[in-house]
Amino acid sequence: MSEAQVIRIMCPNLGCQRILAVPSHARGKLVRCRSCATNIRIPVMRDPALPRNLGPQDDPAFDAA
């Protein structure tokens, strides 16, 4: 597998935290950590042109007063 075809992700299990190398075609799917057997959903690639919504503080109508 070439470097462009691999996604590196850390196992979210605090007792494990191994770095997993999964193929890019696994985006949006569940994979299992071979070390601790935790199921991990591989995130899908988001469109960089779309702005990230960080919550109501980004809304001009939101009044924090």
VEXZA-118290 format. One record per atom (N, C-alpha, C): chain; atom name; x, y, z negated; residue in one letter; residue number from 1. Coordinates in pm, whole numbers, plus 50000, padded with zeros to 5 digits. Example, Ala and Ser with C-alpha at 12.3 -4.5 7.8 and 13.67 -1.06 7.14 Angstrom:
REM VEXZA-118290
> A  N  51319  49431  49220  A  1
> A  CA  51230  49550  49220  A  1
> A  C  51320  49670  49220  A  1
> A  N  51285  49775  49292  S  2
> A  CA  51367  49894  49286  S  2
> A  C  51290  50003  49213  S  2
This chain:
REM VEXZA-118290
> A  N  50084  49881  50000  M  1
> A  CA  50000  50000  50000  M  1
> A  C  50088  50124  50000  M  1
> A  N  50059  50217  50089  S  2
> A  CA  50136  50340  50090  S  2
> A  C  50090  50431  49976  S  2
> A  N  50170  50531  49947  E  3
> A  CA  50141  50623  49836  E  3
> A  C  50010  50698  49857  E  3
> A  N  49972  50726  49983  A  4
> A  CA  49848  50799  50011  A  4
> A  C  49725  50712  49989  A  4
> A  N  49742  50581  49988  Q  5
> A  CA  49628  50491  49974  Q  5
> A  C  49608  50446  49830  Q  5
> A  N  49684  50500  49737  V  6
> A  CA  49679  50456  49597  V  6
> A  C  49630  50570  49508  V  6
> A  N  49538  50538  49418  I  7
> A  CA  49492  50633  49317  I  7
> A  C  49550  50585  49185  I  7
> A  N  49612  50674  49112  R  8
> A  CA  49665  50640  48980  R  8
> A  C  49572  50700  48876  R  8
> A  N  49526  50617  48785  I  9
> A  CA  49431  50660  48683  I  9
> A  C  49467  50593  48551  I  9
> A  N  49449  50667  48441  M  10
> A  CA  49480  50611  48310  M  10
> A  C  49358  50541  48252  M  10
> A  N  49379  50426  48192  C  11
> A  CA  49272  50354  48126  C  11
> A  C  49221  50441  48011  C  11
> A  N  49089  50463  48001  P  12
> A  CA  49035  50549  47896  P  12
> A  C  49033  50486  47757  P  12
> A  N  49059  50357  47748  N  13
> A  CA  49061  50290  47619  N  13
> A  C  49181  50342  47538  N  13
> A  N  49155  50404  47423  L  14
> A  CA  49262  50466  47343  L  14
> A  C  49365  50364  47294  L  14
> A  N  49327  50238  47285  G  15
> A  CA  49421  50136  47243  G  15
> A  C  49507  50084  47357  G  15
> A  N  49475  50123  47479  C  16
> A  CA  49545  50072  47598  C  16
> A  C  49621  50184  47670  C  16
> A  N  49548  50272  47735  Q  17
> A  CA  49599  50386  47810  Q  17
> A  C  49706  50350  47913  Q  17
> A  N  49692  50234  47975  R  18
> A  CA  49782  50195  48083  R  18
> A  C  49750  50275  48209  R  18
> A  N  49850  50295  48292  I  19
> A  CA  49829  50360  48421  I  19
> A  C  49794  50252  48523  I  19
> A  N  49678  50269  48586  L  20
> A  CA  49633  50174  48686  L  20
> A  C  49656  50233  48824  L  20
> A  N  49700  50151  48917  A  21
> A  CA  49714  50191  49057  A  21
> A  C  49608  50114  49135  A  21
> A  N  49507  50186  49183  V  22
> A  CA  49397  50121  49254  V  22
> A  C  49392  50174  49397  V  22
> A  N  49345  50093  49491  P  23
> A  CA  49337  50140  49630  P  23
> A  C  49233  50251  49645  P  23
> A  N  49256  50340  49739  S  24
> A  CA  49166  50455  49757  S  24
> A  C  49026  50413  49799  S  24
> A  N  49010  50297  49861  H  25
> A  CA  48876  50253  49901  H  25
> A  C  48793  50210  49780  H  25
> A  N  48851  50210  49659  A  26
> A  CA  48778  50177  49537  A  26
> A  C  48706  50297  49477  A  26
> A  N  48716  50414  49540  R  27
> A  CA  48649  50533  49488  R  27
> A  C  48499  50508  49474  R  27
> A  N  48444  50545  49358  G  28
> A  CA  48302  50527  49331  G  28
> A  C  48266  50389  49280  G  28
> A  N  48364  50300  49269  K  29
> A  CA  48337  50163  49226  K  29
> A  C  48390  50141  49084  K  29
> A  N  48346  50031  49025  L  30
> A  CA  48396  49990  48895  L  30
> A  C  48516  49898  48912  L  30
> A  N  48621  49923  48835  V  31
> A  CA  48735  49833  48831  V  31
> A  C  48758  49795  48686  V  31
> A  N  48827  49688  48664  R  32
> A  CA  48853  49641  48528  R  32
> A  C  49003  49650  48501  R  32
> A  N  49037  49708  48387  C  33
> A  CA  49177  49716  48345  C  33
> A  C  49224  49574  48315  C  33
> A  N  49335  49535  48375  R  34
> A  CA  49387  49399  48354  R  34
> A  C  49446  49381  48216  R  34
> A  N  49478  49491  48150  S  35
> A  CA  49539  49483  48019  S  35
> A  C  49436  49463  47907  S  35
> A  N  49325  49541  47913  C  36
> A  CA  49229  49538  47802  C  36
> A  C  49087  49501  47845  C  36
> A  N  49064  49482  47973  A  37
> A  CA  48935  49443  48030  A  37
> A  C  48828  49552  48022  A  37
> A  N  48867  49678  48001  T  38
> A  CA  48771  49789  48003  T  38
> A  C  48728  49817  48146  T  38
> A  N  48598  49836  48168  N  39
> A  CA  48547  49873  48299  N  39
> A  C  48564  50023  48318  N  39
> A  N  48616  50063  48433  I  40
> A  CA  48646  50203  48463  I  40
> A  C  48586  50237  48598  I  40
> A  N  48506  50344  48604  R  41
> A  CA  48454  50390  48733  R  41
> A  C  48556  50485  48793  R  41
> A  N  48599  50453  48914  I  42
> A  CA  48695  50537  48985  I  42
> A  C  48619  50656  49043  I  42
> A  N  48663  50778  49013  P  43
> A  CA  48589  50896  49060  P  43
> A  C  48594  50910  49212  P  43
> A  N  48486  50963  49269  V  44
> A  CA  48483  50991  49412  V  44
> A  C  48553  51124  49435  V  44
> A  N  48605  51139  49555  M  45
> A  CA  48676  51263  49588  M  45
> A  C  48572  51372  49611  M  45
> A  N  48585  51482  49541  R  46
> A  CA  48489  51591  49560  R  46
> A  C  48539  51681  49672  R  46
> A  N  48446  51752  49733  D  47
> A  CA  48478  51843  49841  D  47
> A  C  48546  51967  49782  D  47
> A  N  48670  51998  49820  P  48
> A  CA  48738  52115  49762  P  48
> A  C  48673  52247  49798  P  48
> A  N  48587  52249  49901  A  49
> A  CA  48520  52373  49940  A  49
> A  C  48406  52408  49845  A  49
> A  N  48355  52310  49771  L  50
> A  CA  48246  52336  49679  L  50
> A  C  48300  52390  49546  L  50
> A  N  48240  52496  49493  P  51
> A  CA  48287  52549  49363  P  51
> A  C  48247  52456  49251  P  51
> A  N  48327  52454  49147  R  52
> A  CA  48296  52373  49030  R  52
> A  C  48203  52450  48939  R  52
> A  N  48095  52388  48898  N  53
> A  CA  48003  52450  48805  N  53
> A  C  48048  52412  48664  N  53
> A  N  48094  52508  48590  L  54
> A  CA  48147  52481  48457  L  54
> A  C  48044  52501  48348  L  54
> A  N  47921  52534  48385  G  55
> A  CA  47818  52547  48284  G  55
> A  C  47750  52683  48289  G  55
> A  N  47664  52710  48190  P  56
> A  CA  47585  52833  48193  P  56
> A  C  47667  52961  48179  P  56
> A  N  47789  52953  48128  Q  57
> A  CA  47869  53074  48113  Q  57
> A  C  47908  53133  48249  Q  57
> A  N  47900  53053  48357  D  58
> A  CA  47929  53103  48492  D  58
> A  C  47809  53171  48554  D  58
> A  N  47691  53154  48495  D  59
> A  CA  47568  53211  48549  D  59
> A  C  47560  53357  48507  D  59
> A  N  47550  53452  48602  P  60
> A  CA  47538  53594  48565  P  60
> A  C  47415  53625  48483  P  60
> A  N  47311  53542  48492  A  61
> A  CA  47188  53565  48415  A  61
> A  C  47204  53520  48270  A  61
> A  N  47307  53445  48241  F  62
> A  CA  47330  53396  48104  F  62
> A  C  47387  53509  48019  F  62
> A  N  47321  53537  47908  D  63
> A  CA  47366  53645  47820  D  63
> A  C  47420  53581  47693  D  63
> A  N  47548  53597  47668  A  64
> A  CA  47615  53536  47553  A  64
> A  C  47600  53620  47427  A  64
> A  N  47525  53729  47431  A  65
> A  CA  47514  53820  47318  A  65
> A  C  47440  53761  47207  A  65
